[in-house]
Amino acid sequence: MIAFWTATLSLTLALYVILDGFDLGVGILFGLDRNEMDRQQMLHSISPVWDGNETWLVLTGTILFGAFPLVYSLLLSAFYIPIVLMLSALIFRGVAFEFREKSLSRKWFWDAGFSLGSLVATFVQGAAVGAIVGGVPNEAGRFTGTPFGWLTPFSVLCGVGLCFGYSLLGAGWLVRKTEGELRDRAYRQLPRLLAGVLVFLAAAFVASLAMHLPVMERWLQRPFLVLFPLAGVFGCALVWTGCRRRDDRLPFAGAVILFLSAFGTLAASFLPYMVPFSVTITEAAAPMSSLSFMLWAGLFVLPLNVTYTVVVYRLFKGKVGLGAGYR
């Protein structure tokens, strides 16, 4: 039962990172484009799916609360401020998304809110991941750090790196879904964004060595972990090949593979810990009776959400034309 909920948590978290990652990336790129027709295309490319993408974050939080309450309470205590910032940014972003179409005199305000909300939510997520990799101070699962302990040079580096990463996903999505000058501009942005991601990964690796982070010792103990970066190299090659051949399908696929390789690297490096390197999965799990009770809800909600996601993406699988219609 513990293995089931661990796998389900990994699935929902990975889906959230990929699916909401690209539409947050589109939001970041939205702020760099001043052409109204391009902005319309950007919004229409994500309008059928953006709200559904965020349900995976809700499911992730629900699973943590019900199946791994120790981790839920520890992370909420450690990251109360960044969580509030992220949720506020996501809410304001959603409001701005809807209101900009109805605003006549203050569209600039909602445009700025949409882009800034995307940027803040992305940065905070990356910073939180960096803080978790650096270690969450606790004693027997009780947080012992400070409210701003999560904000370190390493976490800031990770926040900036995730902004580049989500923007890479967003540019790949725009190449896949749009036409005209917007598609061409996304193609021009992809190599620079990929370079930014690679520079971040190199900087994070050097910083991890300099800080003597425990996660680096796992690479010596588990040589098989090198398979994940190799998958990331393959993803980078797909992005680069897609840009050279102008194959609209490859850049987004390559960016997804790159993210999955990074996700797999962290997950495999942390095992069997859920909070590195202090709380194991077994220690974090709820009583077996709670896990069994949740199973029935999980067997209904998870397939329903997967089905909804698949249906929506299939219905709107075409490109957004210059007239902002799907075809």
N, C-alpha and C positions, 0 to 999 in steps of 0.2 A: 504493500500500500504506500509506503514511504517513497519507494522508487517511482510509482505511478505519479505521485504529486510532484516529485522532483522533476521528472521528465515533462510534465504538463506545465510547470512553472518555467522551465527552460524554453518550451515551445512558445508560450504566450509572450515571454520577454523578448525572444528573438523576433517574433512577428511584429511586436510593437516597434522595436528598433528599426526594422526594415521598412515597415509600412508607414508609420508616422514619421520616420526619418526622412523619407523622400519628400513628404509634403511640408515638413518643417524646412527642408532644404530649399524647396521651391519658394517658401516664404522669405527665406534669407535672400535668395537671388531676386525676388520681387522688389526688394528695396534698392537694388542696383540698376533697375531698368526704369527709365522715365517715359517710355513709349506706352500710351494708354492701350493701344491695340494689343501689344505684347502682354501687358498686364492682364487684360481680359482673357487672353489665351491661357496664361499661367493659372488664373483662378478657375477657369472652366476645365482645365486638365485635371484638377484635384477635387473639384466640387462634388462629384458623385461619391467620393470615397473618403474624404478627409475625416469626417465625423465618425465613420465606422472604424477607421484606423485606430482612433483613440480608445475604442472599447477594449482593445488588448491591454492597455494600461490599467483600465478598471479591473479586468480579469486578473492581471498580475497582482495588483494590490489585494484583491479578494482572496486569492490563493495564499498569499503571504499571511494575511490576517487569520484565515481559518486553519491552514495546514501547518504553517510555521510561525506561530504567534511570538515566539522568542525573538526571531529575526525581525519581525514586524515592529515590535516594541523597541528593539535596539536601534534599528535604522531610523525609525520615526523620531526617536530622541536625539540621535546624532545629526539628523538632516532635517530638522524641523524648519529651519529658515529656508534652505534651498527648495524643499518640497512646497512650501507656501509660495515662494517665488515662481516655481515652475507651474503650479496650478493656476496662479493668478495670470501668468503670461499666456497659458493655454486658453483660459477663459476670455481674456481680453482679445486674444487673437481670433477666437471664434466669433465674438461679437463684431469685431472689425470686419471679418470676412462677410458677414451678412449685411452690415450697415452701410458699407461703402457703395453698394449698388443703389441704395435708396437716398444717399446724401447728395445734395446739389452744391452746397457751398463749402462743405468741410470734408470733402473726399480725401484731401491730403492728410487729415488727422487720422482717418481710419486706415489709409494706406500705411502711414507710419506705424500705427498700432499693430497692424497685421505683420509687418516686417520685424518690428522690434520685439513683438511677442514671440515670434518664431526664433529670433536670435537669443533672447533671454532663456527660453525654455531649453534650447539646445545647449547653450553654454552651461547652464545649471546641471543638466543631465551628465555632461562630460566631466564637470568638476566633481560631482558626486561619485562617479565611477573612479576617478583618480584618487579621491579620499578613501574609498573602500580598498583600493589596491594598496594604498599606503598604510592601511590598518585603522580599524575603529577601536579606540581605547574602551575597554570594558572589563568588568570583573563579574564572572559567572553570568554573563548576558546582560548586565546592568551598565548602562553608558556612564563612563567616568570622565569624559572629555568636556570641552567648553562649547558654547553655542557657535563660535566661529572657528572651531578646530578643523573643520572641513576645508577651510579656505587657506591653501598653501600654494607655494609656487608650482609644485607638481600638479595639484588639482587644477590650477589655472591653465597650465599647459594642456592638460587633458580636455578642459572646456574649450579652448581654442581649437584643439585638434578635432573635436567632434563637430565644431562649426564647419570646418573644412570637409569633414567626412559626410555630413548630412547634405552640404551643398553639392558634393560630388554625386550623391544619390539623386538630388533634385535636378541637376543638370542632365544626368542620364535619363531621368523620367521625362524631362522636357524634350530631349532628342527623340525619345520613343513616341511621345504623344502629340507633338506640335509640328507646325509647318512654317515655311517662310523664313523671315529674318530672325525670329525668335529661335528656331531650330538651329540656324547657322551660328547664332551667338552662343548658344549652349555648347555647340561643338568646339568653339574657340575657347570657352571657359574650362572644358573638361581637362585638357592637359595641365593647365595651371592649378586646378583644384587637386588633381592627382598628385602633382608635385608637392603641393602643400601637405597632403596627407602623408606622403612618404617622408617629408622632412620632419613632420610631427612624430611619426613612428620611430625614426632614427633618434630624435631628441629624447623621446620617452624612454627608449632603450638605454641611452647613455645616462640619463638621470636615474633610472632604476639601478644601474650598476653603481653609480656614485653614491646613492642613498643606501646601498646594500639592502634593498628590499627583499624580504623572504621569498617573494614569488620567483625571483631569479634563481634561487637554489633548486626549484623544481625542474628547471631546464637541464640541470646536471643529473638529477635523479630520474627524470623521465625523458629520455632521448626521443621518444616517439612524438613529442610535442612539436618537433620540427616539421611534421607533416602539415600542421595548420598554417604556418607561414608560407610553405610551398603552395598551398591552395590560394593564399593571398597573392602570391606572385602570379599565379595563373589568372586571378581576377584582374590584376593590373594589366596583364598582357591583353586580356579581352577588351578592357577599356581603350588601351592604346590602339589595338587592331581595329576596333570599331571606329575610332576617330580617323584613322588612315583610310579605311575603306568606305567611310560614311555609311556604315551598316547601323541602322537605327536601333537594332535589337541588342547589340553587343555591349555598349557602354553601361547601360543600367544593369544588365546581367553580371558584368564584371564587377561593378560596384557592390552588388548584393553578395557576390562570392567573397569579396574582400572583407565586408562586414561580418559575414558568417565565419570566416577564418579567424578574425579577431575575437569574436564571441566565443568560438570553440577553444581558442588559445587560453583565454581567461578562465573559462569553465573547467577545462582539463587541468589547468595549473592550480586551481583552488581545491579541487576534490581531495578529500571528502569534506572539506569545509564549505559552509555556506557563507559565513563571515570570516574571511581570511585574517589570521590563522588562529582563530579562537573558538568559534562555534561550529561544530560539525553538523551535518545534515540530520543525523540521528538525534543529537541533542536538541536541535531546533524544532523537530517534528512534534505536532500535537499528539495527544493520546490516540491510540488505535481506534477507539470508538468514535472520536470526532472525525478522523480521516475516513472511516467507513461511512459515516452519515453523509459527509460531503461528497462521497463518490457518486451518489445518486443524482445530486445536483450537477456535478461535473459531467456525468454521462449525458445529460440533457443540454446544458448550456454550451459546452465546448463544441460538440458537433453542430449545434445550431449556429454558433458564431462563425465557425469555419464555412458552413454551407452558405451563409449570408455573404461572407467575404468573397467566396469563389463566384457566386452568382453575380454580384455587383461588378466584379472585375471582368467577367465574361461579357456582361451586357454592355459595358463601356470600354471595350477593348480597342476600339478604333482610335484614329487620330482626331484631335480637335482642329477643325478647319479654321481658316482665317476669319470666317464668319462666326466662330465660337460654337459651331455645332459639331456633334460627333458623326463620324462616318466610318 
